[in-house]
Each structure stands twice: as structure tokens, then as C-alpha cells.
Amino acid sequence: MILERSMDPSWLSNGYVIGDHAGGHGVLIDAGGPPEPLLAAIERHRLTITHVLLTHHHVDHVAHLEALRERFGAPALTHALEAEHLDAVEGRLGDGDVVESGDLRIRCLHTPGHTAGMLAFLVDGRECFTGDTLFAGSVGGVHAPGSTSFEDLRRSVMDVLLGLDPGVVLNPGHVGHTTVAVEWETNAFVRCWRGLDPEGTEPCTALGEPATLVVWGDDYDGGHKAWVRWPDGRDDLVPGSRVDR
């Protein structure tokens, strides 16, 4: 299997190319990273690109979509709920759908939370592209355009992504990769969801409102993300920059 990544230096968002073998077929996953490294990898490995697969519609993941579609003449596919926000999409995907490209078999996993139609792509049961649902050491937020709920994101992380084989490599929408096993054991949010670490009780101010800080965790950009609980008992995930301790 061939796997190459390109990351935007400002957004820290990734674009990937994955191929079955040199001289074979492949797909692009997301279109937020600079295209040049991916184009060089495609040429070097002599790949025929059959699809552009999109985890979700946010601009940092689709910025170069038009250019890549025009370059390869490959259809762009995403979940129907994400396609509503994009003009340049030819096909809709749902949970459990399978995309084939040469010898690659790519299963779609619906992982709502960060957006309603977020998809993860499990390639040959070995590499999973998680979009903005799960990062190395962190989890996605639920305040971006099109987000749903804390409960959806927790379920997508715990029941879907971390329900995969422990050896599966997770390739997030931002920054570096990790594995199911590593996140299961070390991710601060996951450990608390598992009941391994206690919930915090520190009073704080989040988004300008009083709250309780349940988990103060890392985020992919070197900052922090917070799991907070509002006075009415609702749980939420907010950027650390919006929390005053």
C-alpha cells in the first residue's frame, strides 16, 4: 500500500493520497493540504486516481478540490449531508458503503459530531482516515458550522473509531497519525469516557458562561481542548482558548 500526506502550514489540515501499488490505482482523501506533494507522489508511483473522497465540507478540507478534480477528472464523493454544502460533488456516500479503487477496498464509516455527515474511511481494514472526529491525543469540537452534539461525537469516537482493531492506524484531518491502541490508552478524553480517570470539578468560564471543567486536554495545534459541563448538566467540547480557568 502507498500512503502519502500533505499538510497546510496554516490550517495544519491534511490531504492524503493512497494507492494499491506502484503503477496501480489510488484515491485522494480530503483536499486541504497543498496539492504539489500529492501530485509529485502520484507521478512518482504512477498512480491512476479514481476518486476524491471527502470527510466533510469545511473549507480547510476542500480548499483544493476543484483543482484536483480538474487535474484527474475523478469524481468527488462525500456523505449526502456534506454534499449539501458543496457544489463540486458527484456522488453521495453512506455508512457502510464501499468504494473500490484497483485493489483498494474503502469502507465508509459515518461519524457525526463535528459535522452531521462526517465520514471516516477505512482502507483495507488497516488505515483509517478520521477527518476531524479523532486526532492524535485529542478529539474534534462541536461548535464548527454543521456540528451536531457532544453525544454524537463521543459515540463516533468510542463506538465507531475505537471499536476498530487496535492495530488500525488513524490518519486524522490535522497533523500526525496515531493508532486505535494508543488513543484507547492515552487520550485524556477517552480515558475519562472509559472511567479510568476521574471527571474534573474545577469551576471555569467557557464561551463567556459559567461551567465546570471536566477534562483539560491537548489539541492538535499545540493548544488545548476542554470538555465542560454547563449548569443544566449538558456536556460540551470547546476550544481551550475560549476557557478561563
N, C-alpha and C positions, 0 to 999 in steps of 0.2 A: 504494500500500500504506500502511496505517495501522499504526503501531507506537508503543505507549506502555508505560512501565515504572514500577513502584512498588517501592521498596526499604525493607526494615525497618531502622530505625536501630540496632537492637541486633545482630541477626544479619547485617546487610548482605546479606540474601538478597533476590532479585528475584522479582517476579511480572510477567508481561507480558500485554498484550492485543494481538493482531494482527488486522487486518481487511483485506478486499479493497478496499473503497471506502466512502465515506460513504453511509449508508443500506443497506449490504450486510451481509455475514456476517463472523464472526470467531471466534477461539478464544482461550481463556486458556491460558497456558503457565506452569505451576507456581502455587502458591498460598501463598507465604511472605511476599510483600510486603503491606503494608496494602491492603485492598480498595478503600478510598474513592477514591484517584486513578484506579484502573482503572474503577470504576463511573462516575465522572464522565466519563472518556474514552468509555466505551461509550455513555453517554447523549448526549454531545456529537456523536459521529459516527453516532448512530442505528444501532448495530450489533446484529444478532441473533447471540447466542453459541450455537454449535452443539456445542462440545466443550470440556472442560477436559483438557489434556494434561500429564502429569506426567513429569518427567525421572527422578525416583527418590523413594524413600519417606521420606527423613529429615524430621524434624518442621519444620525451618526452610524446607522447600519445600512442605509440605502443611498448615500451621497453619490456613489459612482455607478449606480445601477444602470442608468441609460447608456453610459459609455461601454459598459461590459456587455450589455445586451446587443448593442450595435456591433461590437467587435466580433462576437461569436455567433450571433444570430440564434442564441439559445433562449428558450422561454424562461421567464421568471415565475416561480411558484411560491405561494405562501398560504397561510390559513385564510379562510374567507373573511374573518373578522378583521384581518390586517389588510387584505386586498381592498377593502372599502376606502382605505386612506391612500391608496397608491394607484396611479394611472397605468404604470408600466408593468402590469402583471397579467400573464396569460392563463394561469391555472390556479385553482384552489385546492388546498390540501386539508385533510382532517386527521384526527387522531387514529393511528394505526395504519394509515396509508403508506404504501411502499413506493419509492422511486428507484428505478434501476438505471444504472449507467455503466455499460460494459459489464464487468464482473462485480461492481459495487451494488450492494443492496442497502438502501437507506430507509429506515423506518421513522415515521413522523410521530412525535410524542407531544400532545397538547399540554402545555404547562402555563396556564393562565396565572395572572397576578400582576406582574409588571405591565403587561398589556393583556387584553381579553383573548387575543388569538395567538399568543406566543407559542412558537413551536421549538422543540429541540429535535435534532436529527441524529439518530443512532446509526452509525455506519458499520455494517458487517458485525454488529454486536460488540465492537471493540473501541470505537471512538465516538463520543457524544458531544455535539455542539449545542451548548446550553443557552445561547443568547444572553439575555440579562436576567435570568432566573437565579442562577447559582454561579458564583465566582470562586476563585481560589481564596479561601478564608473569609468569604462574605456571602451575602445574598442580595437579590435585587430589591429595589424600592417599589413602593406602591403609590407614588404621587406624580409620576410622569403621565403625559397625555395617554388616555386609553387604559389606564390601570384599573384593576378591579378591587381586590381586597387582600388584607393580611392573611386571612384564612386560605384564600386561593393560593397565594404564594407559598405558604407553609406546606400545604398539601402537595403542591407541584415539586417542591424540594424533597420532602420526606418520603412521599409515597411513590412518586414517579422517578425522579432522577436518582435518588439514593436507594431506590428499590432495584436499581440495576446491579449487575455483577460488581463486586468490589474492585476488580481489576480494570474496569472500564475507565479510560482516560476521558476527562471532562475538559472540553475546549470552550472557554467562555467567550462572551461577546466583547470582553475587555481584558486586556493584559494576559497573563500567562495561564498555562494549563495546570490541572491537578488530577486527582483520581477520586472515584467514589469512596474508596477506603480511607484516604486522607481526610476528606471532608467529613465523613462519618465520625471520625475520631477527634478531629482538631478544630473544626469550625465552631466558633463560640455560639452562634445561633442554633446550630444543630445540636450541640451538646446540651443546651438548655431545653430545647424541644424534646430531647431524649430523656430529660430528667436527671442527667449526670451532674450538671451544675445548677446551683440554686438560682432562682429569679432574684434580681436586684430589687431594692425597695427605696432607692435614693430619689428624693423629690427633685424635679427639674422643671425647666420651662422648654417646651418643644413647639415650634411653629408659633411662638408667642403665647402659648397657653400652658397652664399648669398640667403636669403629668408626672408619672412615675417612671424612672429609668430601669427597665428590666434587664437589658443587655447593652453594653457599650462595646461594640465590636469593630474590627478593622473593615476598611472598604478597599476596593481595588485600586483607587487612585492615591493611596498612601494616607488618606484621611480616615474618618470613622463613619460608621452607620449605627443607628440606635433603634432598638426595639423599645417602644414606650407604651405605657398603658394610660389611657385617659380616665378621668374621674368616673365616667359612666361604665367603666370596665372594658371598653373596646381596646384592642391591641392595634399597634401601628408600627410601621418601619419608616424612619425619616433620616435624612442626611445628618451626620454629626454636626455639620456646620449650622444646622438650624436648632441645635440643642444648647441651652445654657445650663451648666451644672452648678 
